[in-house]
């Protein structure tokens, strides 16, 4: 589940420079970047695609104090 990335620059010798984060990794053919996620295959940087990055569950009530002290009605 990988696709060719967009945030990289092709260099001579099949190396690529990754610009996806602040490390700006020089990734040689057959090697991975410092993140251990992006890798160089035949002079192209490949990145994961189709994975869930994060999940979050929010409570139904954001302000629990509203149950104890409702707004006054005039």
Secondary structure, DSSP 8 states (H G I E B T S, - for coil): -EEE-SSEEE-GGG-EEE-SSTT--EE-TT-B-TTSS-EEETTEEEEE-S---------S-S-GGGGTS-----
